[in-house]
């Protein structure tokens, strides 16, 4: 599940780059994309559970998770480089011009990783009591509201003139694959292995994104990028060997 999630996220980076460089404003794209995904989650959760109820004691976790989703999307759609620590930093350093070439993009990418890690921690207590579908149906709309508000200038100027089937296919993938499906996979994986291991595993995402960029956008792959991917993988192997008794989060439902 973790590997499938990471691969879909990595492909989404390439898809997002294509979408926002071919006519879609970044914040307008994020807002419309999340609105479509929310509709999927609401419909599926109601069909499956007939309830969106979250207990009052859990609302603070919902609020934190929604804030992290909002900040995560602001960072993600505006970042141009992938930066994390260790191996991920080597991948970013190898991108045209290195760190100094687009420092703001690097910082935004760090913020993307940090906010997603905080989001993963915030939803862990919720996973003990609710299904991933219900959590997404409540958290995503709350995070979407401020995103939509800050996106108003871009939404008002957004046009779809010239959008063809390629853009429609890319948008459909971005909604169903790396947002709807991966939320379910990511939640379930956290329930089995915990947020710390899941977040560590997600560091493979930039390396796979580079590979997809080579295949789909005809970008080049150099030694630093390969070294970065190897270092990330080595870190995950070390963590797995040093991890003793796992304490997975048990999904109890409600």
SEKOL-858243 format. One record per residue (C-alpha): x negated, z negated, y negated; residue in three letters; residue number from 1. Coordinates in steps of 0.02 Angstrom, whole numbers, padded with zeros to 5 digits. Layout:
N
<u = X | w = Z | v = Y | sevex = ALA | filum = NUM>
...
END
This chain:
254
<u = 00000 | w = 00000 | v = 00000 | sevex = UNK | filum = 1>
<u = -00142 | w = -00041 | v = -00119 | sevex = UNK | filum = 2>
<u = -00231 | w = 00122 | v = -00082 | sevex = UNK | filum = 3>
<u = -00071 | w = 00223 | v = -00104 | sevex = UNK | filum = 4>
<u = -00036 | w = 00135 | v = -00268 | sevex = UNK | filum = 5>
<u = -00212 | w = 00166 | v = -00334 | sevex = UNK | filum = 6>
<u = -00207 | w = 00350 | v = -00286 | sevex = UNK | filum = 7>
<u = -00041 | w = 00376 | v = -00375 | sevex = UNK | filum = 8>
<u = -00104 | w = 00285 | v = -00529 | sevex = UNK | filum = 9>
<u = -00263 | w = 00388 | v = -00530 | sevex = UNK | filum = 10>
<u = -00166 | w = 00551 | v = -00520 | sevex = UNK | filum = 11>
<u = -00052 | w = 00487 | v = -00657 | sevex = UNK | filum = 12>
<u = -00201 | w = 00471 | v = -00775 | sevex = UNK | filum = 13>
<u = -00235 | w = 00657 | v = -00755 | sevex = UNK | filum = 14>
<u = -00051 | w = 00698 | v = -00772 | sevex = UNK | filum = 15>
<u = -00034 | w = 00591 | v = -00927 | sevex = UNK | filum = 16>
<u = -00185 | w = 00675 | v = -01005 | sevex = UNK | filum = 17>
<u = -00105 | w = 00844 | v = -00973 | sevex = UNK | filum = 18>
<u = 00063 | w = 00791 | v = -01043 | sevex = UNK | filum = 19>
<u = -00001 | w = 00712 | v = -01204 | sevex = UNK | filum = 20>
<u = -00119 | w = 00858 | v = -01241 | sevex = UNK | filum = 21>
<u = 00016 | w = 00988 | v = -01215 | sevex = UNK | filum = 22>
<u = 00151 | w = 00939 | v = -01337 | sevex = UNK | filum = 23>
<u = 00213 | w = 00763 | v = -01293 | sevex = UNK | filum = 24>
<u = 00175 | w = 00625 | v = -01419 | sevex = UNK | filum = 25>
<u = 00097 | w = 00477 | v = -01324 | sevex = UNK | filum = 26>
<u = 00222 | w = 00342 | v = -01374 | sevex = UNK | filum = 27>
<u = 00370 | w = 00459 | v = -01362 | sevex = UNK | filum = 28>
<u = 00314 | w = 00506 | v = -01187 | sevex = UNK | filum = 29>
<u = 00295 | w = 00324 | v = -01134 | sevex = UNK | filum = 30>
<u = 00466 | w = 00278 | v = -01203 | sevex = UNK | filum = 31>
<u = 00560 | w = 00422 | v = -01121 | sevex = UNK | filum = 32>
<u = 00467 | w = 00397 | v = -00958 | sevex = UNK | filum = 33>
<u = 00507 | w = 00213 | v = -00949 | sevex = UNK | filum = 34>
<u = 00688 | w = 00243 | v = -00994 | sevex = UNK | filum = 35>
<u = 00704 | w = 00362 | v = -00846 | sevex = UNK | filum = 36>
<u = 00618 | w = 00240 | v = -00728 | sevex = UNK | filum = 37>
<u = 00727 | w = 00096 | v = -00787 | sevex = UNK | filum = 38>
<u = 00881 | w = 00198 | v = -00745 | sevex = UNK | filum = 39>
<u = 00813 | w = 00222 | v = -00569 | sevex = UNK | filum = 40>
<u = 00776 | w = 00038 | v = -00547 | sevex = UNK | filum = 41>
<u = 00945 | w = -00018 | v = -00614 | sevex = UNK | filum = 42>
<u = 01042 | w = 00101 | v = -00503 | sevex = UNK | filum = 43>
<u = 00941 | w = 00064 | v = -00347 | sevex = UNK | filum = 44>
<u = 00942 | w = -00125 | v = -00372 | sevex = UNK | filum = 45>
<u = 01129 | w = -00132 | v = -00402 | sevex = UNK | filum = 46>
<u = 01160 | w = -00025 | v = -00248 | sevex = UNK | filum = 47>
<u = 01046 | w = -00135 | v = -00144 | sevex = UNK | filum = 48>
<u = 01080 | w = -00311 | v = -00211 | sevex = UNK | filum = 49>
<u = 01232 | w = -00306 | v = -00326 | sevex = UNK | filum = 50>
<u = 01147 | w = -00428 | v = -00444 | sevex = UNK | filum = 51>
<u = 01015 | w = -00437 | v = -00581 | sevex = UNK | filum = 52>
<u = 01023 | w = -00626 | v = -00598 | sevex = UNK | filum = 53>
<u = 00862 | w = -00720 | v = -00639 | sevex = UNK | filum = 54>
<u = 00866 | w = -00911 | v = -00645 | sevex = UNK | filum = 55>
<u = 00836 | w = -00992 | v = -00814 | sevex = UNK | filum = 56>
<u = 00678 | w = -01079 | v = -00753 | sevex = UNK | filum = 57>
<u = 00599 | w = -00909 | v = -00721 | sevex = UNK | filum = 58>
<u = 00637 | w = -00830 | v = -00890 | sevex = UNK | filum = 59>
<u = 00468 | w = -00879 | v = -00962 | sevex = UNK | filum = 60>
<u = 00380 | w = -00777 | v = -00827 | sevex = UNK | filum = 61>
<u = 00497 | w = -00632 | v = -00861 | sevex = UNK | filum = 62>
<u = 00457 | w = -00641 | v = -01047 | sevex = UNK | filum = 63>
<u = 00269 | w = -00643 | v = -01018 | sevex = UNK | filum = 64>
<u = 00278 | w = -00500 | v = -00894 | sevex = UNK | filum = 65>
<u = 00384 | w = -00396 | v = -01014 | sevex = UNK | filum = 66>
<u = 00260 | w = -00426 | v = -01155 | sevex = UNK | filum = 67>
<u = 00115 | w = -00372 | v = -01044 | sevex = UNK | filum = 68>
<u = 00208 | w = -00213 | v = -00994 | sevex = UNK | filum = 69>
<u = 00237 | w = -00172 | v = -01177 | sevex = UNK | filum = 70>
<u = 00053 | w = -00199 | v = -01223 | sevex = UNK | filum = 71>
<u = -00003 | w = -00109 | v = -01067 | sevex = UNK | filum = 72>
<u = 00090 | w = 00049 | v = -01113 | sevex = UNK | filum = 73>
<u = 00029 | w = 00045 | v = -01292 | sevex = UNK | filum = 74>
<u = -00149 | w = 00038 | v = -01227 | sevex = UNK | filum = 75>
<u = -00129 | w = 00161 | v = -01084 | sevex = UNK | filum = 76>
<u = -00053 | w = 00309 | v = -01173 | sevex = UNK | filum = 77>
<u = -00176 | w = 00296 | v = -01317 | sevex = UNK | filum = 78>
<u = -00336 | w = 00272 | v = -01218 | sevex = UNK | filum = 79>
<u = -00452 | w = 00417 | v = -01181 | sevex = UNK | filum = 80>
<u = -00584 | w = 00333 | v = -01072 | sevex = UNK | filum = 81>
<u = -00581 | w = 00212 | v = -00926 | sevex = UNK | filum = 82>
<u = -00682 | w = 00055 | v = -00946 | sevex = UNK | filum = 83>
<u = -00692 | w = -00103 | v = -00844 | sevex = UNK | filum = 84>
<u = -00837 | w = -00210 | v = -00787 | sevex = UNK | filum = 85>
<u = -00978 | w = -00160 | v = -00670 | sevex = UNK | filum = 86>
<u = -00946 | w = 00005 | v = -00582 | sevex = UNK | filum = 87>
<u = -00801 | w = 00057 | v = -00693 | sevex = UNK | filum = 88>
<u = -00914 | w = 00041 | v = -00845 | sevex = UNK | filum = 89>
<u = -01036 | w = 00164 | v = -00766 | sevex = UNK | filum = 90>
<u = -00896 | w = 00290 | v = -00747 | sevex = UNK | filum = 91>
<u = -00849 | w = 00269 | v = -00929 | sevex = UNK | filum = 92>
<u = -01029 | w = 00279 | v = -00987 | sevex = UNK | filum = 93>
<u = -01048 | w = 00447 | v = -00902 | sevex = UNK | filum = 94>
<u = -00900 | w = 00522 | v = -00995 | sevex = UNK | filum = 95>
<u = -00950 | w = 00638 | v = -01138 | sevex = UNK | filum = 96>
<u = -01047 | w = 00540 | v = -01269 | sevex = UNK | filum = 97>
<u = -01043 | w = 00373 | v = -01177 | sevex = UNK | filum = 98>
<u = -00975 | w = 00215 | v = -01253 | sevex = UNK | filum = 99>
<u = -01018 | w = 00258 | v = -01432 | sevex = UNK | filum = 100>
<u = -00923 | w = 00422 | v = -01427 | sevex = UNK | filum = 101>
<u = -00750 | w = 00345 | v = -01420 | sevex = UNK | filum = 102>
<u = -00765 | w = 00157 | v = -01436 | sevex = UNK | filum = 103>
<u = -00581 | w = 00135 | v = -01480 | sevex = UNK | filum = 104>
<u = -00529 | w = 00229 | v = -01325 | sevex = UNK | filum = 105>
<u = -00644 | w = 00121 | v = -01219 | sevex = UNK | filum = 106>
<u = -00572 | w = -00038 | v = -01293 | sevex = UNK | filum = 107>
<u = -00395 | w = 00023 | v = -01264 | sevex = UNK | filum = 108>
<u = -00438 | w = 00059 | v = -01083 | sevex = UNK | filum = 109>
<u = -00507 | w = -00117 | v = -01063 | sevex = UNK | filum = 110>
<u = -00345 | w = -00182 | v = -01139 | sevex = UNK | filum = 111>
<u = -00247 | w = -00077 | v = -01014 | sevex = UNK | filum = 112>
<u = -00336 | w = -00159 | v = -00868 | sevex = UNK | filum = 113>
<u = -00324 | w = -00333 | v = -00944 | sevex = UNK | filum = 114>
<u = -00138 | w = -00324 | v = -00981 | sevex = UNK | filum = 115>
<u = -00099 | w = -00257 | v = -00808 | sevex = UNK | filum = 116>
<u = -00197 | w = -00401 | v = -00731 | sevex = UNK | filum = 117>
<u = -00100 | w = -00525 | v = -00839 | sevex = UNK | filum = 118>
<u = 00063 | w = -00440 | v = -00789 | sevex = UNK | filum = 119>
<u = 00017 | w = -00456 | v = -00605 | sevex = UNK | filum = 120>
<u = -00015 | w = -00642 | v = -00625 | sevex = UNK | filum = 121>
<u = 00146 | w = -00669 | v = -00724 | sevex = UNK | filum = 122>
<u = 00258 | w = -00591 | v = -00592 | sevex = UNK | filum = 123>
<u = 00179 | w = -00685 | v = -00445 | sevex = UNK | filum = 124>
<u = 00295 | w = -00837 | v = -00463 | sevex = UNK | filum = 125>
<u = 00444 | w = -00720 | v = -00474 | sevex = UNK | filum = 126>
<u = 00395 | w = -00638 | v = -00310 | sevex = UNK | filum = 127>
<u = 00430 | w = -00801 | v = -00219 | sevex = UNK | filum = 128>
<u = 00614 | w = -00791 | v = -00265 | sevex = UNK | filum = 129>
<u = 00664 | w = -00612 | v = -00304 | sevex = UNK | filum = 130>
<u = 00643 | w = -00437 | v = -00236 | sevex = UNK | filum = 131>
<u = 00526 | w = -00315 | v = -00325 | sevex = UNK | filum = 132>
<u = 00677 | w = -00209 | v = -00369 | sevex = UNK | filum = 133>
<u = 00764 | w = -00350 | v = -00463 | sevex = UNK | filum = 134>
<u = 00605 | w = -00401 | v = -00552 | sevex = UNK | filum = 135>
<u = 00575 | w = -00223 | v = -00612 | sevex = UNK | filum = 136>
<u = 00757 | w = -00204 | v = -00663 | sevex = UNK | filum = 137>
<u = 00742 | w = -00354 | v = -00779 | sevex = UNK | filum = 138>
<u = 00562 | w = -00347 | v = -00839 | sevex = UNK | filum = 139>
<u = 00548 | w = -00161 | v = -00877 | sevex = UNK | filum = 140>
<u = 00699 | w = -00151 | v = -00994 | sevex = UNK | filum = 141>
<u = 00636 | w = -00302 | v = -01091 | sevex = UNK | filum = 142>
<u = 00465 | w = -00223 | v = -01110 | sevex = UNK | filum = 143>
<u = 00543 | w = -00055 | v = -01154 | sevex = UNK | filum = 144>
<u = 00638 | w = -00120 | v = -01307 | sevex = UNK | filum = 145>
<u = 00485 | w = -00156 | v = -01417 | sevex = UNK | filum = 146>
<u = 00402 | w = 00002 | v = -01350 | sevex = UNK | filum = 147>
<u = 00551 | w = 00105 | v = -01406 | sevex = UNK | filum = 148>
<u = 00550 | w = 00023 | v = -01578 | sevex = UNK | filum = 149>
<u = 00367 | w = 00060 | v = -01613 | sevex = UNK | filum = 150>
<u = 00393 | w = 00237 | v = -01546 | sevex = UNK | filum = 151>
<u = 00531 | w = 00284 | v = -01669 | sevex = UNK | filum = 152>
<u = 00417 | w = 00387 | v = -01784 | sevex = UNK | filum = 153>
<u = 00351 | w = 00489 | v = -01637 | sevex = UNK | filum = 154>
<u = 00521 | w = 00504 | v = -01555 | sevex = UNK | filum = 155>
<u = 00598 | w = 00570 | v = -01716 | sevex = UNK | filum = 156>
<u = 00469 | w = 00708 | v = -01728 | sevex = UNK | filum = 157>
<u = 00460 | w = 00751 | v = -01543 | sevex = UNK | filum = 158>
<u = 00518 | w = 00924 | v = -01491 | sevex = UNK | filum = 159>
<u = 00527 | w = 01003 | v = -01319 | sevex = UNK | filum = 160>
<u = 00500 | w = 01182 | v = -01377 | sevex = UNK | filum = 161>
<u = 00381 | w = 01270 | v = -01260 | sevex = UNK | filum = 162>
<u = 00397 | w = 01144 | v = -01119 | sevex = UNK | filum = 163>
<u = 00405 | w = 01236 | v = -00954 | sevex = UNK | filum = 164>
<u = 00421 | w = 01194 | v = -00771 | sevex = UNK | filum = 165>
<u = 00245 | w = 01124 | v = -00764 | sevex = UNK | filum = 166>
<u = 00286 | w = 00993 | v = -00894 | sevex = UNK | filum = 167>
<u = 00450 | w = 00952 | v = -00807 | sevex = UNK | filum = 168>
<u = 00361 | w = 00932 | v = -00640 | sevex = UNK | filum = 169>
<u = 00227 | w = 00822 | v = -00718 | sevex = UNK | filum = 170>
<u = 00358 | w = 00713 | v = -00801 | sevex = UNK | filum = 171>
<u = 00459 | w = 00695 | v = -00640 | sevex = UNK | filum = 172>
<u = 00303 | w = 00643 | v = -00545 | sevex = UNK | filum = 173>
<u = 00255 | w = 00518 | v = -00682 | sevex = UNK | filum = 174>
<u = 00425 | w = 00434 | v = -00668 | sevex = UNK | filum = 175>
<u = 00454 | w = 00432 | v = -00480 | sevex = UNK | filum = 176>
<u = 00276 | w = 00414 | v = -00413 | sevex = UNK | filum = 177>
<u = 00164 | w = 00304 | v = -00520 | sevex = UNK | filum = 178>
<u = 00304 | w = 00204 | v = -00600 | sevex = UNK | filum = 179>
<u = 00454 | w = 00185 | v = -00483 | sevex = UNK | filum = 180>
<u = 00367 | w = 00194 | v = -00314 | sevex = UNK | filum = 181>
<u = 00206 | w = 00106 | v = -00362 | sevex = UNK | filum = 182>
<u = 00299 | w = -00041 | v = -00439 | sevex = UNK | filum = 183>
<u = 00377 | w = -00071 | v = -00269 | sevex = UNK | filum = 184>
<u = 00211 | w = -00049 | v = -00177 | sevex = UNK | filum = 185>
<u = 00114 | w = -00156 | v = -00301 | sevex = UNK | filum = 186>
<u = 00240 | w = -00298 | v = -00298 | sevex = UNK | filum = 187>
<u = 00244 | w = -00297 | v = -00108 | sevex = UNK | filum = 188>
<u = 00055 | w = -00292 | v = -00096 | sevex = UNK | filum = 189>
<u = 00039 | w = -00440 | v = -00214 | sevex = UNK | filum = 190>
<u = 00161 | w = -00533 | v = -00103 | sevex = UNK | filum = 191>
<u = 00046 | w = -00504 | v = 00046 | sevex = UNK | filum = 192>
<u = -00130 | w = -00524 | v = -00025 | sevex = UNK | filum = 193>
<u = -00108 | w = -00611 | v = -00194 | sevex = UNK | filum = 194>
<u = -00142 | w = -00547 | v = -00371 | sevex = UNK | filum = 195>
<u = -00330 | w = -00576 | v = -00376 | sevex = UNK | filum = 196>
<u = -00371 | w = -00462 | v = -00228 | sevex = UNK | filum = 197>
<u = -00242 | w = -00332 | v = -00281 | sevex = UNK | filum = 198>
<u = -00312 | w = -00324 | v = -00458 | sevex = UNK | filum = 199>
<u = -00490 | w = -00308 | v = -00391 | sevex = UNK | filum = 200>
<u = -00438 | w = -00164 | v = -00279 | sevex = UNK | filum = 201>
<u = -00360 | w = -00076 | v = -00429 | sevex = UNK | filum = 202>
<u = -00535 | w = -00051 | v = -00500 | sevex = UNK | filum = 203>
<u = -00549 | w = 00100 | v = -00385 | sevex = UNK | filum = 204>
<u = -00420 | w = 00189 | v = -00494 | sevex = UNK | filum = 205>
<u = -00546 | w = 00260 | v = -00622 | sevex = UNK | filum = 206>
<u = -00657 | w = 00335 | v = -00488 | sevex = UNK | filum = 207>
<u = -00510 | w = 00422 | v = -00404 | sevex = UNK | filum = 208>
<u = -00451 | w = 00479 | v = -00575 | sevex = UNK | filum = 209>
<u = -00620 | w = 00563 | v = -00602 | sevex = UNK | filum = 210>
<u = -00603 | w = 00651 | v = -00434 | sevex = UNK | filum = 211>
<u = -00429 | w = 00713 | v = -00477 | sevex = UNK | filum = 212>
<u = -00492 | w = 00772 | v = -00646 | sevex = UNK | filum = 213>
<u = -00628 | w = 00872 | v = -00558 | sevex = UNK | filum = 214>
<u = -00501 | w = 00951 | v = -00441 | sevex = UNK | filum = 215>
<u = -00359 | w = 00982 | v = -00564 | sevex = UNK | filum = 216>
<u = -00439 | w = 00994 | v = -00736 | sevex = UNK | filum = 217>
<u = -00604 | w = 01075 | v = -00684 | sevex = UNK | filum = 218>
<u = -00706 | w = 00931 | v = -00755 | sevex = UNK | filum = 219>
<u = -00879 | w = 00894 | v = -00687 | sevex = UNK | filum = 220>
<u = -00935 | w = 00748 | v = -00579 | sevex = UNK | filum = 221>
<u = -01109 | w = 00677 | v = -00612 | sevex = UNK | filum = 222>
<u = -01223 | w = 00545 | v = -00540 | sevex = UNK | filum = 223>
<u = -01166 | w = 00401 | v = -00647 | sevex = UNK | filum = 224>
<u = -00985 | w = 00428 | v = -00597 | sevex = UNK | filum = 225>
<u = -01032 | w = 00431 | v = -00413 | sevex = UNK | filum = 226>
<u = -01137 | w = 00273 | v = -00437 | sevex = UNK | filum = 227>
<u = -00991 | w = 00190 | v = -00525 | sevex = UNK | filum = 228>
<u = -00872 | w = 00227 | v = -00383 | sevex = UNK | filum = 229>
<u = -00997 | w = 00163 | v = -00255 | sevex = UNK | filum = 230>
<u = -01022 | w = 00001 | v = -00353 | sevex = UNK | filum = 231>
<u = -00835 | w = -00028 | v = -00365 | sevex = UNK | filum = 232>
<u = -00813 | w = -00001 | v = -00179 | sevex = UNK | filum = 233>
<u = -00960 | w = -00117 | v = -00142 | sevex = UNK | filum = 234>
<u = -00880 | w = -00253 | v = -00247 | sevex = UNK | filum = 235>
<u = -00718 | w = -00239 | v = -00149 | sevex = UNK | filum = 236>
<u = -00811 | w = -00248 | v = 00017 | sevex = UNK | filum = 237>
<u = -00906 | w = -00403 | v = -00040 | sevex = UNK | filum = 238>
<u = -00745 | w = -00486 | v = -00096 | sevex = UNK | filum = 239>
<u = -00659 | w = -00450 | v = 00069 | sevex = UNK | filum = 240>
<u = -00803 | w = -00521 | v = 00171 | sevex = UNK | filum = 241>
<u = -00812 | w = -00676 | v = 00064 | sevex = UNK | filum = 242>
<u = -00625 | w = -00706 | v = 00069 | sevex = UNK | filum = 243>
<u = -00578 | w = -00831 | v = 00202 | sevex = UNK | filum = 244>
<u = -00402 | w = -00891 | v = 00231 | sevex = UNK | filum = 245>
<u = -00280 | w = -00779 | v = 00135 | sevex = UNK | filum = 246>
<u = -00133 | w = -00861 | v = 00053 | sevex = UNK | filum = 247>
<u = -00005 | w = -00724 | v = 00029 | sevex = UNK | filum = 248>
<u = 00147 | w = -00748 | v = -00079 | sevex = UNK | filum = 249>
<u = 00301 | w = -00757 | v = 00029 | sevex = UNK | filum = 250>
<u = 00447 | w = -00648 | v = -00026 | sevex = UNK | filum = 251>
<u = 00602 | w = -00753 | v = -00003 | sevex = UNK | filum = 252>
<u = 00727 | w = -00646 | v = -00095 | sevex = UNK | filum = 253>
<u = 00883 | w = -00726 | v = -00166 | sevex = UNK | filum = 254>
END
